[in-house]
Amino acid sequence: MITVKDLHKSFGDLEVLKGIDATVDESEVVCVIGPSGSGKSTFLRCLNLLEEITAGEVRINGDKLTDPSVNINDVRSQVGMVFQHFNLFPHKTVLDNITLGPIKVKGLSVNEAKDVGLKLLEKVGLSDKADDYPDSLSGGQKQRVAIARSLAMNPKVMLFDEPTSALDPELVGDVLEVMKDLAEEGMTMVVVTHEMGFAKEVGDRVLFMDEGIIMEEGEPTQIFDNPQNPRTQSFLSKIL
Amino acid sequence: MIYTIMDTAYIKSLPFLIDGLKITLSITVIGLFLGMIIGSLAGLGKLSKNKFIRGFWSVYVEVVRGTPILAQALFLYYGVSEDLIGLNISSFTAGVIAIAVNAGAYIAEIVRGAVYSIDKGQHEAGRSMGLTEKQTMRYIIWPQAFKRMIPPLGNQFIISLKDTSVFSVIVVHDVVFMAKEYYNTTFEIFETLVMVCLLYLCITIPTALYLNRLERKLDV
């Protein structure tokens, strides 16, 4: 589903990604962990070209993202993205946040989009908030709306960029629950996270990133219980 | 009593001044409407990735903001329209253009600042769901930015309204021009100019008060 080959990304003189190779299979949940500044968010943002790629290639469903003939807006409409700070549109109601993409990008009628939106709100447990504005929601509710907004595009892959890092601890659970449901339904997911519990329980594979490369990867049990790389060992010993 | 008030020099100048005020307001409103269009283009142009577009609008903004509006009005009316291209536009039209060009440069900065102030994440959220750059601007960035533009735009209205007073030098029949005409025949200079100031204040103070309230309501 996603193949990354020798991906490099620099901001000016600063090389953040120094050659990443990775694949994500269909219905796989890949969790990316690592210290801050390791390049994990940048890596994720390269997957839908929110960051321009300096060198290397990223393919999603065979489409090479940097190929000029690929319509990046088409690719993005199939790749959902959930941000750390939700990025809900504050001037739109919860339901309008969700229906904007389906109406403008996929050409759904307003009524069709509303049906989709209301079903998704039910799925994330926020049916009663359809007509509210994002400002009146808690962080956890905002993030669940953001997930519903991404799902409304019926994406083939979902990217999560530290989806629970900006939440109060007691609100994290609801969001992780929604993500777990998604994983169980077979959604392909790449999750940059600090929630080791989630990575352990829901992840099919864990990538440990540090200094712009993938230092170690493997099944969660292997990474968490028997890490081979000294950097992984030291990182895990600090946070577990 | 009423008869004496109505008969004073203050009140007698009013009909003339109000004729001028109509011109003042027309120039301000039409000029600002055009200035809003120019300013939006310029403000977005200054945020463009294309350095020629960015350069062009930056030069426009700096030239206009760096020169006095009196010189601009004279330049447009006598310099360009009469001397350079020999086109005799009316002084009213010249006034409208001068306000449009002048306010456009200040509005450009208002637009640029407001658009720039919208969190980058809004843009990313729009683009990442597959919206084009234009759609993101139209449905996500602009509506939020416009809300933040309203108070400074109201301020610009007050500034431009007062700026029109210099157009008496290009024979625009605005309040100030009419006042001069009036007191040149009646010699009631003090009374007439008091009324001129009062007329401006009748518009600027309520506008400012309304803007204060609006600003609180919009919570920007």
Chai-1 contact restraints between the chains, C-beta under 6 A:
chainA,res_idxA,chainB,res_idxB,connection_type,confidence,min_distance_angstrom,max_distance_angstrom,comment,restraint_id
A,N48,B,S128,contact,1.0,0.0,6.0,A-B,restraint_1
A,L50,B,E124,contact,1.0,0.0,6.0,A-B,restraint_2
A,N73,B,G130,contact,1.0,0.0,6.0,A-B,restraint_3
A,N73,B,T132,contact,1.0,0.0,6.0,A-B,restraint_4
A,R76,B,S128,contact,1.0,0.0,6.0,A-B,restraint_5
A,R76,B,G130,contact,1.0,0.0,6.0,A-B,restraint_6
A,S77,B,G130,contact,1.0,0.0,6.0,A-B,restraint_7
A,M81,B,S128,contact,1.0,0.0,6.0,A-B,restraint_8
A,F83,B,G121,contact,1.0,0.0,6.0,A-B,restraint_9
A,H85,B,G121,contact,1.0,0.0,6.0,A-B,restraint_10
A,N87,B,G121,contact,1.0,0.0,6.0,A-B,restraint_11
A,N87,B,A125,contact,1.0,0.0,6.0,A-B,restraint_12
A,F89,B,I140,contact,1.0,0.0,6.0,A-B,restraint_13
A,H91,B,P143,contact,1.0,0.0,6.0,A-B,restraint_14
A,H91,B,Q144,contact,1.0,0.0,6.0,A-B,restraint_15
A,G101,B,M129,contact,1.0,0.0,6.0,A-B,restraint_16
A,K104,B,Q135,contact,1.0,0.0,6.0,A-B,restraint_17
A,V105,B,G130,contact,1.0,0.0,6.0,A-B,restraint_18
A,M153,B,M129,contact,1.0,0.0,6.0,A-B,restraint_19
